[in-house]
Structures are given as structure tokens and as C-alpha cells.
Amino acid sequence: MGTDLSLIFKREPWQWGLRGDPYLWREIKNVCVGKSLDIDDFGITKFVYEYIESVTGQPLTCDVMAYVKRFAHGGMSSGGVSGEFWISRGIPLLIENLHKVKEVIFNENYVAEKIEGKTREEALDEIKSLWKEIRRLNKTIDANWDPYNISLDFLTMECKVRYNLEYIAAAKKHFEKQGWEYELSREEKNDLKFNDRLELIKSIEVMIHKYLGPGHGKIFYFNDEKMKFKHIFSYTPHNDEKQKEAIFEGKTKSEILEGLRDIHMGMWRDSYMRCYSYDRAYWSIVIKYIDGKKKEYRVTQDFADNFNDFLELMGMSYEEEWGWDGGHD
């Protein structure tokens, strides 16, 4: 496998914890220059935990707010290192970056080692074992999650779920090449049911709810191919005449429906609120259908599957929505 682990530091967080965190990020990046990418989620997490402990002189926990003199360059919180930031946003982003860099290599190796040369029935058994492991991991995390004591084990379990989903996607491509019939899991059946109702969507409401602050977002109307939207606030009714509908200049209705199908939104869990959000913000999504039914999700940004892809599809971003004041003075 290629070298230069520093590649996973190239995409940086859009928001830091304390002023010392970006200097620590770049210092670790420099240490990783030329190092092998042959490392897994647990390995990179353990490495960062231990490096930060060596820098701050104390174990990395959510309540750590350490001062490091060499990271002090002026301003409030200068030289400060936030354990909360690294656990809830910094390390998960590094793991996500690691996935992106290694995705193709890992998927190819998985198929070669676990799927190729097997019969259809043997390959199905391997895929079923991955789904079984995904359910076990989610059940374990749900039952034991402590937002104030996020250990290496919990971060690793979250990442194993993501990897297993990538392995399953790669295995399904192998089934297509072989002309084999694939047997859907219950999660994939839910996705199929969701996709079957895409054309019935009437509107999608997407809101970010700030800690100790009002929520706001957008509601998108699927009446026409050229869609409309308007801004909404938690403290005003959705039919507030002050908020006018506007033409959505992003994707068309057909493109968004296809995008929802591609990101497998139907496989999302209803809630990802067990995950700790660095800034204590969470998102709510309400999908309303023309037959009166609706589907709701509550998610934190860092852990929901494909959530950033969903925001991009809807022409939204965490940065924009977090900082938007609705045009109020």
C-alpha cells in the first residue's frame, strides 16, 4: 500500500475547538508525513489519543482543556487544546478521511480475500455475517453509550459499522459480475420500500437545532420539476407569510429523487442522537408524502450515514446553516 499518512489531514475541520487545536492538527500531520497508510481505524485513533496525551500530559477525555505553550499565538483560548473537539469531531473526521483514501483498496482486497472463489451460497453467508455484526455493534453501542466517556472501543465500533457497509457494497458488485441473484437484508428491504415512495414526496423539511438557541432551516416543495423552498424557524409557524417561497436554484426534483436513492436514505436509522455532537447541535428531517404519511429523522452531523451527502444534495451545508441569521439585524 502507498505511503504518506499525512494525506488524511489534508481535509481539515471547518470549525475548531480552541485556538491551539489547528496547530496540534498540523503538528500531527507533519509527524505523519511519509508514514504508511497501512493502518486501521483503531490504529489511527490510538495513535492520535497517545500523541495528544504526550503533548498535553493528560489522557484525552471530553472534559480536557489543556494549555500548550508552543500553540499559543494570541487571542482568547490561545494555546488551548479541547478534548471535546478531538473526540467528537477531529478524530471522526480523520477516520472518515482515512476511509476515503483507502476505500478502493480495501473494497478490492475484501472481495479478493472473502468472496472470490466461493459459491453463491458461501458468499451470501459471508454477507449475512457482516449484517449480523453491524446489528450487534449498533445494539452494543446503543445499550452502553455514555456521551461523557467516549472510549476508543466505541469510536472503533462506529467505524467497523461503516467499513462493513462498504464491504457489503463491494460484495454486491461481485454478485452482479457473476450474474448471481442477491438476497436482500431487512435493512436493504427498508431502503427499497423508501425508494418505492420517492415519487410521493410532497416536501422535505431540514432544520438545524442549536444548543440553547432557536432552530432554523429550509423546507423544500416537490410540486414541480423546478422546485421551490423557503426558510423556516422553530419559533414561527411554517405558513408565516413573512417568509416567501423562492425558486430552488440547485438540483431539479428528478435529480434530488435520484440522489436520495443513491445515498440509500431508506437504510438510515430514525435517530442518531446517541452520538455526541461537539457543538451540541442536531438536525431534524421531516419528509411528508402526498398521502398524508411522513418520515422523520433526528441526526447529529458526525455519525449519520451519508448525512453530508444529503446536505450537499439539498444545496445546504453545516457552515452556512450554522452561521445564517435569517437576515435579521
N, C-alpha and C positions, 0 to 999 in steps of 0.2 A: 504494500500500500504506500501511497505517496507520503511525503513529509510536509512539515510546516503546520503544526497545530495552531499557530497564531492566526490562521485563516478564520477560525471560529470567533475571533474577537473583532473581526472586521466590521460586522454589523453591530453597532452599539445601541444601548437603550436610548429611547428618546427623552427619558426623564430619569435623573439620578436621585439618590437618596440624600446624602450630604456632599459637601464640596470636595471631600477627599476621595469619593468613590470613583470618579472618572480617572484620577491619577493612579489609583490602585488597579483599575481595569487595564490601563495601558502598560503599567509595570508588569502585570501578569502576562499580558500579550507579548512583551519583549522577551520574557523568560521562555515563552513557548515557541519562539522563532526557531525553525529547524527541527523541532521535536516531531515524532511520528504521530500520524492520525490514527494509528492502531491502538485506540483506547475506547472504552465503552462509557455509557452514561455514569455508572458508578465510579469509574476511574477518574473522569474529569471532575465530578462532584467532589470526590475525596481529595483530589489534588487542590482544588480551589479552597475547600474547607481548611486544609492543612496550611496552605500558603497564607491565607488571611490570619490564621491563628499565629503563625510565625511573625507576621507583621504587627499585629495588634497586641500580642502577648496574652490573649484570652480566647477560649473556644468561641466559635461562631454560633450565636443564637439570635433570635429575633430581637431581644432587648439590648444587644450590644450597640453602643455608640462610642467608639474609640477615637482617640486623637492620635494622629501620626504626624510628627513634625515635618517630615520631608514632603508631605502632601499639602502643607499649609501655604497657600498663595494669596491670602487675603479674602475678606468677605465673611459674612456670617456662616457659621459651621465650617470655616476653613480648616482643612486637615482632618475633618470628621469622616469616619467610616461607619456606615449603617449596616448592621447585621440584618435588619428587616429587609433592606433593599436587596442584599445579596441572596438571601434565602427565597424571597418571593418573586424577584424579577431578574436579578443578574444571572444567577446560576441556571434557572429555567431557560433564559434566552441563549446562554452558551450551549445548553443541551440541544435546543432547537436548531441552532446554527450547526452544531456537530451533525445532526440528522441530515440537514440539507447538503452538507459537504459529502457525506458518506452514503447517502440514500441509494444511489445506483449500485455502488459496490456491494453494500450489504444485501440488497434485494437479490442481486445476481448470485452471490455466494449462498444465500439461503436456499434458493431453488436448486442450485447445483448439489448442495450437501444433503438436503432434506426431501426434495421432491423428485428430481430426475432419477430415472431408473426404477421408479416404483410403479405399481399398478394404480389404476384409478382409485380403487378401494383403499389402498395403503396411503395414497396421497390425501384422500378425504379424511382418513383417521388423523393424519398429521395436522390438517387444518382444524379439525374439531378439537384437537388438543390445545391449539392456540386460543380458540374461542373459550374453552374451559378455563384456561389460565387467565385470560382477560377478565372473565367474570369473577374468578377467585380473587384477583388483585383488587378489583373495584370493591368487592364486598369487604375485604380486609381493610382497605383504606377508609371506607365509609364507617366501619364499626369502630375504628381506633383513631381517627384523625383528630389531632389536637393542634389548632391553629397557632398556639403559643409554644409548641415544642415540635417543630417540623424537623424530623431527623433525616439522615442520609437514606435510611431504609424507605421512608415514604416518598422522597423525591425519586428514588430509583424505581419504585413500583409504578409511579406515574409514567415514567419513561418506558418501562417494559410494556405497558399497555400500548403506547404509541408505536413501539417497534413491532409488536405482534400484529397490529393492524397493517403496518407496511408489509410484513411478511405475507399476510393473507392476500393482500392486493397483488403481490408478485406471484404467488402461487396460482391465483385465478387466471393470470395471463398465461401461465403454463398450461392450464386446463384448456384455454381457448386454442392454443397452438396444437394441442394433441387432439382437439375435436371432442373432448370429454364433456359430458353433462355435469354441471356443478350443482351441488346440493346447498341451498341457502340456509344460513343460520337464522335464528329468530331475529337477531339484530338486522340482518340483511332483508328479511321479510318485512320488518317495520319500515325500512328505507324504501322498499318497493311500494308499500301502501302509501307512504308520504308522497312519493313521486306520482302515483296514480291520481292524486288530488291537486297537483300543482295548477292545473288549468282552472280550478275552482277558487283560487285565491282572490279575495276581494281587496285586502290591504295587509301591509306588514308595518307594524309599529316597532321602532327600535329606540330605546331610551337608555341613557346612562344615569345612574343614580349616585350622586356624590355623598361622601361621608359627611353627615351633619349639614347637608345642603340640598337644594331642590334638584329634582331630576329634569332632564330635558332630552330631546332627540328629534326624530322625524317620523312621520307616517307617510307611507308610500301607497298610492292608489293604483290598482291594476285594472282600471276600467278600459283603458285604451292602450294600443301598442306604444304610443308616446305617453309615458306615464306622467303623473303629477305627484307632488309631495307638498307638505307644509311642516313647519317647525311646531313642536308641541312641548308643553311644560307640565310638570306634575301638579302645579298649583293653579292651573287654568283648565277649563273643560276643552275637549278636543274640537268642539264646534265654535270655539272662540273666533268671532268674526275679525278680530284684530290680526289674526294670523292667516294670511292669504295663501291660497294654493298657488304653486308655481310649477312650470314645466320642469321635469327632471331631465337634466342635460347629460345624464350618464347613459347607461345601457337601456335598451328597449325592454319592453315586457318579455318578449320571447327570449332575449339574451339573459335576463335575470332568471327566468324559469329554468333555462338550461344550466345556468350557473349553480342554482340550488340543487339540481340533480347531480351535477359533477362533484360537489363538495359533500354529498351524502348526508345532508342535513337530517334526513329521516333516521339516521343512526345516533343522533345526539341524544344524550340523556336529558330529561326535563330540567334538571338542576345540577349545576356545578358549584353550588355555594359552599360545599365543604372545603373548597380551596381558599387559601388565604391570599387576599389581594393587598399588595404593598400599600396602595393609597386608599384602601377600604372602599373602592368604587365597585359597582357591579352593573351589569347590563340586563335589561329585560327585553324580550322579543315576544310580540303577540301577533300571530298570524290568524286573520279572520277569513272565513270562507263564505261564499255566496249562499250556502245552505244553512247559515247561522252557526255552524260549528267553529271552534277556534283551537289553536295550539299555542301553548306558552312555554317559554324557556327563561331561566334565570342563570346567568353565567358570569364568572369572573374572567378577565381578559387572558390571564396567563395559562389557563389549563384547558379551556373548552376546545374540542377538536375542530380544526379548520375555522375557528372564530374570526381570525384576522382575514381569512379569505372571504368570509361572509361580509365583513365590513367593507372590504375593497369592492366587492360585487355591488353593494348598495351605495357606493360613492362616499363612504364615511371613513373616518379614522379616529383612533383614540385621541390623538393630539388635537385634532380640530374640534371634536365634540367636548373634550375636557376644558378647553380654553374658550369656547364660544359663550358669549354672554347674552345672546338673543338680540343684540343690537341695543340693549338698554344702557343708558348712561350711568 
